[in-house]
């Protein structure tokens, strides 16, 4: 018996986390692995596919200039009609909380195809923050048949919603990805990154792009970042600016023109992971970086009001800095001038995985379809 498993993703963050899973599924003789991308993010997605040497079987190529959530969802739904009719998968795996994730799960439901949710159970309990991600993942949770929760806390969130069947605690697949991308001898294609002195300078890596931070929050965030760079002469701030016109306009307005602030283009996954490994401090509103940085021993200040990844906050590797200029500056300054505060965050344990998440997910799929005698042993098993 062969089980046909389709992986479906469309953005760069999804691709980073799904790539090692695609490889794992392809290595299993009992599974027929099919890869479909929506290309919700075209350029950034392709860079990840190239790095991991993944050639999708189907590419919906839906991206358009200034696309809206409605256009993404509609084009994904219509595109998946043809793909499902041609392939008839037994299981569709979607990841996390993007519009591709929600539309893909909904399309599978319309075709009565089982859905597996990778990175299930993350919650803020605020439907508008992050927006639209919080509702995307909640709605996928109601559709999914299999739920691959990275941590025990994510498992508990699902149980709180009375989702108790088909739940597996696996660790996060991004830790699996880091094992193949970070290398001490890595050379950056972006020349500036090879020239920075990571030993003598405190390199602050910044990412800031979330929709809920558009406008006043982004202005406050960037004002705090500029103040930190101006007040601490031993810092270099590197900001790979998102392709969103809104983000690019804000970055140019508040951060351009300073000799130690480097506004560069988006980095591919290898460059980003290796820059994270060499940076002193990371300040971000990204979700995935909150998981990746603890594996690299780098403190993270989250430029958001809340996080659906409380495990890192509890472990001490991450602090919520919010979106107010004063608090962002205070927490950043503390890490730049207080070695004890820095060490406490940098040396905390990683709560997100051991690099075996993809193996656990593939084992769980095989067990669900009767191809394996026992389910995988969970990562950080839930308490009875």
N, C-alpha and C positions, 0 to 999 in steps of 0.2 A: 504493500500500500504506500502510495506517495501522496503527501499532503501539499497542496499548492498554497504557498504563503506569499502575499504581496506586501511589500513595504511601500508606503506612500508618503512623500514629503515634498516640500516646495521652497523652504527658506534655508539660508545658510546655517542658522543654529540647529534646525532640525537635521540637516545633512550631516553636520559634525557628529551628532549623537546617534544617528541612524547608520552611518557608514560602517562602523565596526560590527553592527548587528547584521547588515547586509552580507558582510564577509562571513560571519558566523553561520548564517542560514545557508549560504552557498556551499559551505563545507560539509553540510549534513546530507548524507545519501538519501535519507528518508523524506527530505523536504525538497520541494521544487520551488526555488526562490525566484520571484519576479519583482523587479524594481520599477516603480512608476514615480515620476516627478511632475509637479505642476508648474515648476519654475515661477512661483510667486515672486521670488527674487532670482532674476536670471543670472546676472554677472557673478554675484557672490556665491550662488549655488554651484555654478559651473566650476569655480575655483576649487571648491571642496571635492566635487566629483573627480576632478583631475588628480588631486593629491592622493585620494584613496583608490584611484584607478577603477572607478565604478562607471559602467556604461548602462544607463537606464534602458529598460526594454520599451518603455513608453514615456513620452515627454509631451505634456499638454501645452507648454510654452505660453502660459496665460498672461505673463506680465505685460503691462502697458503703462505709458507715462501717467503719473498722478492717479494711479488706480485707487479705487475705493473698496471698502470692505464688501459692499454689495456686488461689485463687478468681480472681485476675486472669488467670492462664494458661488455666484451664478456660473461663471466660466468653469470652475472646478466641478460643480455638480453636473453640468452638461457634458464636460469632457470625460468624466468617469463613466457615464452611460456606455460609451463605445468600448472603453477599456474593459469594463466588467462583462459586457456581452461577449467580448472576444476571448477573455481569459478564464472567466468563471472560477475565481480563486475560492479556496475553502476558508481563508482567513485574510483579512486586511489589517496590517499594522500601521497605525498612525501615531504621531509623536506629539506629546505636550499640549499646546494650546493655541496654535495659529489658526487662521481662517482656513488654510488647506486642511488642517487636522479636523476641524469641525465639519467642513463640507465633505471631506473624504469619508468620515464616519457616517454622515447622513446619507451619502450616496450608497454606501455599502448596506445600510439599513433598508433603504428603498429596494435593494436587490436581495434582501434577506441573506446577506453574507455576514458571517461572524466578524466581529471587530476586536482587535487587541490594542489596548491603549498603553503605549510605552511612556514612561514618566507620568504615571497616574497618581492622583490624590493630592496634588499641590493645591492649596487654597489660601486666599486672604479673607474670604467671607464678605468681600465688598464687590458687588457686581460691576462696579465701574472702575475698579483699580486692582490689577492692571486691566485696561480696557483696550480691546475686547477679550483679552486672554482669559480672564476669570470665568466668564460665562461660556467661552468655547470649551474649556476643560471640564466644566461642570456638565454641560450638555453631552459631551463625549462620554463622560462617566456613566450617564444614564443609558447610552446606546451600547457601550462596550460589553463584550462577553468575558474577555480576559483583561485583567488590570495589572500592569507591571509597575508596582510602587517602588520608587528608589529606596525609601527609608521606612522605618517603623512609624514615624509620625505621619507619613503619607498614608500608610495602611490604616492608621487610626482615623484619619479624616474620612476615608471611604466608609469605614465602619460607622462613623457618626451619621453618614447619609444612608445607612442600612445597605451598603454595598459590601457583601461579605463572601459571595461566591466568586470563584475564579480570580482571587487576588493573590499575587505573589510578590514578596519583598525581594528585590533583585540587586539593589545598588544602582547607581546611575551609569549609563553607558558612556558618558563623557569621560569618566575615569579610564575606561577601556581605550578610548581614542587617544588620550594623552600619552599612553605607553608607546605609541608609534610616531608621535609628532615631535616630542621634545628631545633635542639632542644638544650636548654641550658644544659641539663643533659647528652648530648651525650658522649659516651665512644668510643674512637678510637680502632679499631682492631690493628692498627700500634702503638705499645706501646710507642715509642718515642714521639708521638704526645700528649699523656696524660701527659708526664713528662715535657714538655716545660712550662715555666712560661710566660703566655701571658699577665700578668699584669706588670711585671718588665722588660720584654724583648720586643723589637720591632721585631716581627716575620714577615719576608718578605717571602711571598709565591711566587714561580716562576713556570711558565710553559713555555716551549719553544720547539716547535717541527715542525713548518711549513717548508714545503719543500723549499720555497723561501729563508729561512734563513740558509739553509745548507751551510757549507763552511765558507767563511770569515765573513759574518754577524754573524753567531753563535759564532765564535771565539771572535768577538768584544763584543757581548752581555755578554758572560760568563766572559770575562776579567773584564768588568765593574762590574758585580755582585760580583766577588771576591774582587775587590778593595773596594767596599762599605762595605762588611762584615769585611774586615781587618781594615778599617778606622773608623768604628763605633762599638765600643766594646759592646754596648747595643743591638746589633742585633743578631738574629738567622735566617739563611736562610734555608728554606725548599723547596726542589725541587723534586717533584714526577716525575721521569724521564720516558719519553715516551719509549715504547718498541722498537721503531725504532733503529736498530744498529747504524745508523749514529749519532743519538742524544745521545745514550748511550756512544759512544766512545768520543764525544766532551765533555760531562759532566764529564767523568772520567779524561780527559786530563786537563781540565781547572779548575775544581772545587773540585776535591777530595783532601783529606789530610788536610782539615782545620777543627778544632774542632767545629766551629759554622756553618759549612755548612753541611747540612744533605741531602744526595742523597738517596732517598727512592724509592720504587716501585710505580707504578701507584696506585692511590686511587680509590675506588668505589665512586659513586656519593654522597652517604651520608657522607662519610669521607671528600670528597672534599668540599662539601657545608659547613660542620661544621668547617673545617679548614679555609675556606675563612671568615666565620663569626668571627673567633677568631684572624685572622691575623691582623697586623697593616697596611700592604701595600701589594699590589699584583702587580707583574710585569709579563707580559704575552704576547705571540703572539696569544693566543686563541681568537676566536670570541665570544663564548658564555660567557666567564668570564666577558667581557666588559658589558654584560647585567645583569649578576647575581650580580656582586659586588655593583652596585649602590643601589640595593634593600637591601644590607647588610651594607651600609654606609662605604664601604671600597674604598679608592682611588686606581686607576689603572693606571699604566704606560704601554702603549702598545709598545711592542718591534717589531714594524713594521714601514715601511715608510708611510703607509696610513691605513685608516680604513674605512670599509663599514658601520660603525656604528657611524656616525658623531653626532647623537643626544646626546651621552654621553659627547663628547668633548664640544659641545655647552652648555650643562647643567653644565659642570665643574667637572664631576665625573671622567673623563678620560683625560689623556694627551698622545699625541703621542710622544714617546721617540726616535723613529727611531731605527737604528741598528748601530749607531756610538758610540764607547766606551765613548767618552767625554761627549756627550749629555745625554746618559743614566746615567752616573755617576752624572752629574750636577743635573738632575731632581730628581734622587733618594736621593741625599744628601740634597736637598732642603726640601723634605718631611720628612726626618729623623731629621732635625735640626731646622725647622721653623714651630712652632705650628700653626701659622696663615695660612700658605700655606696648611698645612695638613687639618685644620678645613674647609677651603673653599671647598676642594674636598670631604671630608667625609660627609659634611652636605648638599650637593647639592641634588636637587630633582631627583627622579628616572624617566627617560623619557620612560621606556620600558614597563610599564604595571601595572595593578592593581590586578593581579591574576585571571582575568575573561576571559582570551584569549580563553581557550578551550570551554567555554560556548558560546562565540560569534561565534567561528568557527562552532560548531555543529548547532547553530541556523541558521547560514548562509547556511549551507548545506541543512537543512530542508526547508528553504525558497526557495532555488534554485530548489528543487524538488517538490515544491508545497505542502509541509507538514506544512507550517507555514504562517500566514497571512502577516507578515511584516519582513523585514530584521532586524538584530540586530543593536542597536545603536552603532556607532563606538567609539572606544577608541581614544580620541583626534581627533575629526572629521576634515576632510580636509576643507579648506576654499574654498568658492565658488569664 
